[in-house]
Structures are given as structure tokens and as C-alpha cells.
Amino acid sequence: MTDDHTRISPTAHVTAWTWHRMGMPHAELFATRGGWLGFWSFRLLLEWWPRLLTSAPTLAACLAYRHRLIEAAALGHTPDLLIEIAGGLSRRGVTFAVDHGIRTVEIDLPHMVSAKAGILERSPLKERLDLHRLEAIDVLCDGFEDQLRAVLGSSERPVVVMEGLLGYFTMDQRAQLLGSLARALAGRDALVLADVYTADRRARMGLATTMLRFAIRGVTRGQGTQGSWADQETMEAAWTAAGFGSVTSVLPMSFDAAQRPRMTAEEAPLLVVQARP
Ligand SMILES: C[S@@+](CC[C@H](N)C(=O)[O-])C[C@H]1O[C@@H](n2cnc3c(N)ncnc32)[C@H](O)[C@@H]1O
């Protein structure tokens, strides 16, 4: 199988449409017809009937869980810079820059950066994006660590978000990326946030997981997810080995009701990791 990560971009349309459906700020800018179609095709063709057999959470509930938790934890850190790696069609960068006055850099592959730049160019927020920047960088390229240092500049309290990304990378690619992050962030009061699926948690979803993987393989033309860490302990060990000093999970109960997702940590098939260098 080829390792063409541009193919995972269609899933970004589905998540963007889900955030619009959740009523997240500025999500309407990135809600596409393809996202609507992907969301409802999955729900009507593949999602409803496995739920007759199991009580697995819906895709929308899982996406809401990770998106709300990452948002609350990122804001809670009171960052001076938000770096959203593989931002796709996320509305978070624009929200942090325009609504919260936080300098934001979104990093993605060139085709996604130009698609997003086009959307922002046509948007009513166009004149209010002085704190927002898009950068076309392949985070798996050799020079990424130095490119990230350049993006960080003199930031003292950066937050780096990777939402919906690590699962598409092999274990070696994850180790490479996490190592680059840990080294570039060393010495700063930095926080890295990412969603992570572990095999033991995924197993709780049973048939629903199989359907989701099947759908992702379909829309990404074979570039499916690349396996999971076995459990939380193995995942934390991998992040520590990459150079992070502290690796824990974000828990919904740390936030007030307006910020937290409806699903509890026990019900969730994924974890939101928070790591510090
Ligand atoms: C599945 S989407 C997730 C987008 C968004 N964060 C979300 O939650 O919907 C994955 C994104 O990762 C980007 N991506 C994949 N490989 C990448 C790489 N090596 N460097 C930078 N971005 C990458 C894709 O272009 C795409 O926008």
C-alpha cells in the first residue's frame, strides 16, 4: 500500500461538517456538501444497524468528545501560540485567532492549505485574520523539527494540537513526529494535545469499529488507519520514549458543563492525550 496522506483529506470534510452540526463557532465556514454527504452516507448505510446489536457511541459523539476536550484543554493552558498540525478544515484556528486573540499557525499539506486559504479568502472574516497563518509543511519530512522551531519563534506557552492525525501514521512515523515535537518544544511551557485510539478501548465498539474502518478505507481510497497502541500504558510509554516528560489524559470532569462533551471518559473509545516536554 502507498503512504499517500493526501488521501486522508476527505475525512476532514466529514469532521468539519460534524462540528458545524454541533454548532461550534465558525464551523459554518468549512461545512462542505462533501462533508454532509459523507456524514449522512455513513450514518444511514453503515452506522445505524450495528447499533441495534451494541450500544457503541456514534461517530458524531466520538468526534464531539475529542473536539470539545481538546478545545477546553487548549484554552485552559492560556497559550501565547496555537499550532494546529494537520488542521484540515478545522474551525479551531480561526476561532482562537479571531475570538480569543491567540496567535495561530495551522500546518497541513500544500493541497489542504491552498483549499483552506481559498475558503478564508472568500469568508466574511477575511479582514480579521491578522493573528492567523497557514503553513504548508509535511510534518514527516526531514527538516520538520527546524521548521517547527521557526514557527515557534519566541513563544513561551505554545499549545500544539494534532486532532484526527496520529491514527493514520505507522508506529515509526508516530515516533518520528513525537520525537521532533518533544525536541523542538523542550524548555518551553508547552502542551501537546492529541486524540489516540487504543486497541482495548476500540474493542468496546465491536462491529461499529469495523464499519468505521471500512468507511475510512473507502473514502481514503485504501489509506486506512494504521493500527492502535495496545492500551494506555503502551501509548504513554511510546510518548515518554519520544522525549515527553509528562503524559496524561484529559478528563471531561476537569471542565465545566458548557465545555465538556456529553460522553464520559469511561464510555469513550478514545483518549485525549496531554503531553508536556
Ligand atoms: C483526517 S484529516 C484531520 C483534519 C482535522 N484535524 C480533523 O480533525 O478533521 C488529516 C489531515 O492531515 C493532513 N496531513 C496528512 N499527512 C500530513 C503530513 N505528513 N503533514 C501535514 N499534514 C498532514 C491531511 O492533509 C489532512 O488535512
The ligand as a Tripos MOL2 file, in Angstrom:
@<TRIPOS>MOLECULE
LIG
   27    29     1     0     0
SMALL
NO_CHARGES

@<TRIPOS>ATOM
      1 C1         -8.0500   13.1510    8.8210 C.3       1 LIG1
      2 S1         -7.6250   14.8000    8.4830 S.3       1 LIG1
      3 C2         -7.8320   15.5530   10.0800 C.3       1 LIG1
      4 C3         -8.0990   17.0060    9.9160 C.3       1 LIG1
      5 C4         -8.6250   17.7060   11.1560 C.3       1 LIG1
      6 N1         -7.6170   17.8340   12.1780 N.3       1 LIG1
      7 C5         -9.8370   16.9580   11.6670 C.2       1 LIG1
      8 O1         -9.8390   16.5390   12.8400 O.co2     1 LIG1
      9 O2        -10.7830   16.8250   10.9030 O.co2     1 LIG1
     10 C6         -5.9690   14.6590    8.3770 C.3       1 LIG1
     11 C7         -5.2460   15.9190    7.8890 C.3       1 LIG1
     12 O3         -3.8660   15.6100    7.9840 O.3       1 LIG1
     13 C8         -3.1890   16.2130    6.9310 C.3       1 LIG1
     14 N2         -1.9070   15.5160    6.8140 N.ar      1 LIG1
     15 C9         -1.7270   14.2110    6.4970 C.ar      1 LIG1
     16 N3         -0.4240   13.9030    6.4730 N.ar      1 LIG1
     17 C10         0.2370   15.0430    6.7810 C.ar      1 LIG1
     18 C11         1.6190   15.3690    6.8790 C.ar      1 LIG1
     19 N4          2.5500   14.4540    6.6730 N.pl3     1 LIG1
     20 N5          1.9530   16.6340    7.2120 N.ar      1 LIG1
     21 C12         0.9970   17.5740    7.4230 C.ar      1 LIG1
     22 N6         -0.3340   17.3130    7.3330 N.ar      1 LIG1
     23 C13        -0.7020   16.0730    7.0110 C.ar      1 LIG1
     24 C14        -4.1490   15.9880    5.7570 C.3       1 LIG1
     25 O4         -3.8580   16.8410    4.6820 O.3       1 LIG1
     26 C15        -5.4850   16.2830    6.4320 C.3       1 LIG1
     27 O5         -5.8330   17.6420    6.3430 O.3       1 LIG1
@<TRIPOS>BOND
     1     1     2 1
     2     2     3 1
     3     2    10 1
     4     3     4 1
     5     4     5 1
     6     5     6 1
     7     5     7 1
     8     7     8 2
     9     7     9 1
    10    10    11 1
    11    11    12 1
    12    11    26 1
    13    12    13 1
    14    13    14 1
    15    13    24 1
    16    14    15 ar
    17    14    23 ar
    18    15    16 ar
    19    16    17 ar
    20    17    18 ar
    21    17    23 ar
    22    18    19 1
    23    18    20 ar
    24    20    21 ar
    25    21    22 ar
    26    22    23 ar
    27    24    25 1
    28    24    26 1
    29    26    27 1
@<TRIPOS>SUBSTRUCTURE
     1 LIG1         1 GROUP 0 **** ****
